[in-house]
Amino acid sequence: MDAAITQTINKFLGISNVDNALRIAPTIISHEYVYPLREANNVEIDNSYGLKSRSGYTSVKAGTDVHSLWSDGKVCFYVDGQILYQLLSGYSVVTIKGGLSYKRRMSYASVNDRVYYTNGEIIGYVSKNVDHALPAPGREFKEPLPPGKFIEYYRGCLYVAGGNVLYISDPLCDYYDTRTGYRLFSKDITMLRSVDNGLYVSDEKVWFIKGKGADEAEREEVYPSPTIPYTDIKIPGKYIKDELEGEVAMWTSQNGICVGGGNGEVVNLTDERMNLSPTAQGAAFLKEVGHVRHYINSLF
């Protein structure tokens, strides 16, 4: 006599495409089986490992070619076509700068009452809804920071990455010393992200830079795979683990999703479960609904 065996599956771990699809096994968490998924489209997994349909979206502002959306929780900017806009509460906008090149991604860095921006061709800052160019310092061996692909602020200095060069400003200003204010890397830089005690920089590897400014900058290799551009974010460490203090960096490398701690320690969260296809760039943000948080990225 044939016997039918049924089992209810209600807890899910996420994607696993490393192992053979016919041999994927569950993980035991709190004495319960939690099952990986081979595919998962338009679904989310919450903190209890429950599966639900992903929420939809609401259009709040129309545009033609919108990209480079960024906010530090106080101000918000985005690019549409050839124009940099500041998005205000109520979704009204202020035009900040026109004449931009199409489809050049913008990077931003918040410094006190300023937000610096750069897209590889231009660099400047916005203060009180007004655009400003970087002024010439008028001092020997000092020049305004050049445009770059990425910009970041750490312990009183601005850092700009252009090609394989990392430019480091003098303290508390936006110019650099042309003799000493830069570091060379082997390949083009694909990430620039500060945490409590250093700066993560990626070229063909990921490096951690310690020290204050150009005079003390020391780097060490902390991860062997490059970061996919624009997939990095900075979040409180407690979002990952309660005991993880300070801020951490999170990014997608060519071999998985990584977390970088405040002292240069890096952990790949997905290398045992997920293979990624090679990709040129992406976009990422943190989605938070209640106490459930998701790192959302799009690779293209």
Disulfide bonds with the S-S distance in Angstrom:
none
